[in-house]
Amino acid sequence: MRHWLQAISLCLCFPAAAQKLPATAPRQNVYGISFHNGKVMAHNNTVQNVRQAKSWGISFDLSKQLTDSVSYSFCRAYVRKGFSFSFFDLGTPILGTGFISSYFLEPVYRIGNKLQFQFRGEAGAGYFSNPYDSIKNPTNNNYSQHITPYLTVSAGFGFRITHNLSLEGNASLHHMSNGNYREPNAGLNWGTFSATFLYYPGYNLFPRYNKPPRYKWSEKKAGLDLGLMYVPKQGYHRKWNNTRNFMIGLFVTGSKKISRMSAVTAGAEISCNKFVDAPTAAAGNSKPGVVGSLQVGHEFLLNKIIFSQQAGIYITHYPSFYKCIYHRWGLRYRVNSRLYAGFNMKAHKYTADFIDLRIQYKLF
């Protein structure tokens, strides 16, 4: 316990030397330290050997808190954004430990002068110490690479302790997966509860603003985007006895903005997968290579960053190792008023299919 208190003291004293900002500053630096405790989730039969693992970790945040009226009018919240650096012990030698760097966005909603509600999304990558190895670690079916993409979502409540110090309690779901780039890749999910201390060098009481006028979604015209997606060669898949040499596809997506931060989408896509089956695979295991599908979804519009979610269904024949319905999660960045670039992860139930790279052009 003494070591934890020393760590808190060091984290809170370090930024005290920073230049103090006025209480009315539209943005200010915020420094945070979080302590996590939770459990690994065994989400399918291949990872039952880690179902009793209890995880713990520590995170440090370097962020900026936006409190200007323009930002508030956009989303009716005070957005905190920045970088998080974490260490996690995953509770068993099979999974080892992880060092993670991620970027996060956290809208904060004021509830009076003392309380607040916040939710958060993070994306990044981690170095995990003990991936699958056929000799040294043959029972790790969760991940097979040291460096692996990482995602997390969380929500909770905060409390102002002093004018400079706040305490947050959050529940989080963490996920890491390589998007089926290399097998085995069941993915790793773990949930945690955390306590976070935040230090504001300026002042942590957010200003009050009048609520902006309600968004009139009926006045916003629908848009139409055209895009190209690509997946490079992926490693041999033991279960399906094949290697994906590439995937290339075209898609069209219509969108309708329904609030300042949200849009609904619908679209279609066609893609060509080039598979090479192992000699022991069943005949036609990877056929057909060309598939078509329809999907509907939702998007969070976060200035230049867009976070999308889709559910789709195949309308053509599809390879035997797929499911008829899939889901997809993506991030893209607005390069200019019409051009976007980003990536998406496609999955069938609990099994990741691939991570694609994509460019998207807004026709109107």
Stockholm file with secondary structure:
# STOCKHOLM 1.0

chainA/1-364         MRHWLQAISLCLCFPAAAQKLPATAPRQNVYGISFHNGKVMAHNNTVQNVRQAKSWGISFDLSKQLTDSVSYSFCRAYVRKGFSFSFFDLGTPILGTGFISSYFLEPVYRIGNKLQFQFRGEAGAGYFSNPYDSIKNPTNNNYSQHITPYLTVSAGFGFRITHNLSLEGNASLHHMSNGNYREPNAGLNWGTFSATFLYYPGYNLFPRYNKPPRYKWSEKKAGLDLGLMYVPKQGYHRKWNNTRNFMIGLFVTGSKKISRMSAVTAGAEISCNKFVDAPTAAAGNSKPGVVGSLQVGHEFLLNKIIFSQQAGIYITHYPSFYKCIYHRWGLRYRVNSRLYAGFNMKAHKYTADFIDLRIQYKLF
#=GR chainA/1-364 SS CHHHHHHHHHHHHGGGGSCCCCTTCSEEEEEEEEEEEEEEECCSGGGGGGTTCEEEEEEEEEEEEECCHHHHHHHSSEEEEEEEEEEEECSSTTTCEEEEEEEEEEEEEEETTTEEEEEEEEEEEEEESCCCBTTTBTTCCSCCCSEEEEEEEEEEEEEECSSSEEEEEEEEEEEECCTTSSSCCCCEEEEEEEEEEEECSSCCCCCCCCCCCCCCGGGSCCEEEEEEEEECCCCCBTTTTEEEEEEEEEEEEEEEECSSSEEEEEEEEEEEEEEEECTTSCTTTTCCSEEEEEEEEEEEEETTEEEEEEEEEESSCCCTTSCSEEEEEEEEEECSSSEEEEEEEEEETTEEEEEEEEEEEECC
#=GC SS_cons         CHHHHHHHHHHHHGGGGSCCCCTTCSEEEEEEEEEEEEEEECCSGGGGGGTTCEEEEEEEEEEEEECCHHHHHHHSSEEEEEEEEEEEECSSTTTCEEEEEEEEEEEEEEETTTEEEEEEEEEEEEEESCCCBTTTBTTCCSCCCSEEEEEEEEEEEEEECSSSEEEEEEEEEEEECCTTSSSCCCCEEEEEEEEEEEECSSCCCCCCCCCCCCCCGGGSCCEEEEEEEEECCCCCBTTTTEEEEEEEEEEEEEEEECSSSEEEEEEEEEEEEEEEECTTSCTTTTCCSEEEEEEEEEEEEETTEEEEEEEEEESSCCCTTSCSEEEEEEEEEECSSSEEEEEEEEEETTEEEEEEEEEEEECC
//
